């Protein structure tokens, strides 16, 4: 049988399966959020994270030299043995959103489960925007442009 300790201020305890008399391990919610963010980014078709205002604020911070937040657009709720994850996504145009959401869910559940030992009860995916690449980015020049 697995024994656990009550959560501490730094995070949530991980179930103890071995050496129950040698201490405890806690995992902060921010750690779970980072793992979920990295796992979601691994899925092809995920362009960015966060709602419009969050992305604008992130771009502003990036211009000031701040590191891009891996947890932008990721919210987690962590209990003693379980976690729930909410993700706000921007998807690439042309990607089937239901399939993308399922792939993100599967990857997040697997990564958090393997790395943290937590059961992920749900991964809620909200698609907030679709990324539309401009013709300038894809072809280098616009056809029909008046000046080249």
C-alpha positions as CSV (number, residue, x, y, z in Angstrom):
1,X,0.0,0.0,0.0
2,X,1.2,3.5,-0.8
3,X,1.6,6.0,2.0
4,X,1.7,9.8,1.6
5,X,2.3,12.9,3.7
6,X,0.2,16.0,3.8
7,X,1.1,18.8,1.3
8,X,3.8,21.3,2.3
9,X,3.9,25.0,1.3
10,X,6.5,24.2,-1.4
11,X,4.4,21.6,-3.3
12,X,2.6,18.4,-3.1
13,X,4.0,15.1,-1.7
14,X,4.7,12.2,-4.0
15,X,3.4,8.8,-2.9
16,X,6.1,6.9,-1.1
17,X,6.5,3.4,-2.5
18,X,10.1,2.6,-1.2
19,X,12.0,3.4,1.9
20,X,9.0,4.9,3.8
21,X,11.2,5.9,6.8
22,X,13.7,7.9,4.8
23,X,11.9,11.2,4.1
24,X,9.5,12.6,1.7
25,X,9.4,14.3,-1.8
26,X,7.3,17.3,-2.7
27,X,6.7,18.6,-6.2
28,X,5.6,22.2,-6.7
29,X,2.7,23.2,-8.9
30,X,5.1,25.2,-11.1
31,X,7.1,22.1,-11.8
32,X,4.0,20.2,-12.9
33,X,3.1,23.3,-15.1
34,X,6.5,23.3,-16.7
35,X,6.4,19.6,-17.5
36,X,2.9,20.0,-19.0
37,X,4.1,23.0,-21.1
38,X,7.1,21.2,-22.5
39,X,5.0,18.1,-23.2
40,X,2.3,20.1,-25.0
41,X,5.0,21.9,-27.1
42,X,6.3,18.6,-28.4
43,X,3.1,18.1,-30.4
44,X,3.2,19.2,-34.0
45,X,0.6,21.9,-34.8
46,X,0.9,23.7,-31.4
47,X,2.1,27.1,-32.3
48,X,1.9,29.1,-29.0
49,X,0.2,29.2,-25.6
50,X,-2.0,31.7,-23.8
51,X,-4.8,34.1,-24.5
52,X,-4.2,37.2,-26.7
53,X,-3.4,39.5,-23.7
54,X,-1.0,36.9,-22.2
55,X,0.8,36.5,-25.5
56,X,1.1,40.3,-25.9
57,X,2.5,40.7,-22.4
58,X,5.0,37.8,-23.1
59,X,6.1,39.5,-26.3
60,X,6.7,42.7,-24.4
61,X,8.7,40.9,-21.7
62,X,10.7,39.2,-24.5
63,X,11.7,42.6,-26.0
64,X,12.9,43.6,-22.5
65,X,15.2,40.5,-22.5
66,X,13.1,38.4,-20.1
67,X,13.0,34.6,-20.7
68,X,9.9,33.3,-22.4
69,X,7.7,31.6,-19.8
70,X,7.3,27.9,-20.4
71,X,4.2,28.0,-18.2
72,X,2.3,30.8,-20.1
73,X,-1.1,29.5,-20.9
74,X,-0.8,26.6,-18.5
75,X,-2.7,26.3,-15.2
76,X,-2.5,23.3,-12.8
77,X,-4.2,22.2,-9.7
78,X,-2.2,19.7,-7.8
79,X,-3.4,17.5,-5.0
80,X,-1.8,14.7,-3.0
81,X,-2.0,12.1,-5.7
82,X,-3.6,13.8,-8.6
83,X,-3.3,16.8,-10.9
84,X,-5.5,18.7,-13.3
85,X,-4.2,20.8,-16.2
86,X,-5.7,23.6,-18.2
87,X,-4.0,24.7,-21.4
88,X,-4.7,27.7,-23.6
89,X,-3.4,27.0,-27.1
90,X,-2.8,28.7,-30.4
91,X,-2.8,26.1,-33.2
92,X,-1.3,26.2,-36.7
93,X,-3.8,26.7,-39.5
94,X,-4.8,23.4,-41.2
95,X,-4.3,21.2,-38.2
96,X,-7.3,19.1,-37.1
97,X,-8.1,20.6,-33.7
98,X,-9.8,17.5,-32.1
99,X,-6.8,15.3,-33.0
100,X,-4.3,17.9,-31.8
101,X,-6.2,18.3,-28.5
102,X,-6.2,14.5,-28.0
103,X,-2.4,14.3,-28.7
104,X,-1.7,17.1,-26.3
105,X,-3.8,15.4,-23.6
106,X,-2.0,12.1,-24.1
107,X,1.5,13.6,-24.0
108,X,0.8,15.7,-20.9
109,X,-0.8,12.8,-19.0
110,X,2.2,10.6,-19.9
111,X,4.9,13.2,-19.0
112,X,3.3,14.3,-15.7
113,X,2.6,10.7,-14.7
114,X,6.1,9.5,-15.5
115,X,8.0,12.4,-14.1
116,X,5.9,13.2,-11.1
117,X,4.1,10.0,-10.2
118,X,0.8,11.9,-10.2
119,X,-2.5,10.7,-11.8
120,X,-3.7,13.4,-14.2
121,X,-7.4,13.5,-13.8
122,X,-8.1,15.9,-16.7
123,X,-6.4,18.0,-19.3
124,X,-8.7,20.8,-20.5
125,X,-7.6,22.3,-23.8
126,X,-8.9,25.7,-24.9
127,X,-8.0,26.8,-28.4
128,X,-7.9,30.5,-28.3
129,X,-6.5,31.3,-31.7
130,X,-5.3,29.9,-35.1
131,X,-1.9,31.0,-36.4
132,X,-2.1,32.1,-40.1
133,X,1.3,32.4,-41.6
134,X,1.5,35.3,-44.1
135,X,2.5,34.8,-47.7
136,X,5.6,36.8,-47.0
137,X,6.9,34.3,-44.5
138,X,6.1,31.2,-46.7
139,X,7.3,32.4,-50.1
140,X,9.7,35.2,-49.4
141,X,7.8,37.7,-51.7
142,X,4.2,38.3,-52.4
143,X,3.0,37.6,-55.9
144,X,1.4,40.5,-57.5
145,X,3.2,43.0,-55.3
146,X,3.6,46.4,-56.9
147,X,7.2,46.8,-55.8
148,X,9.8,44.0,-55.6
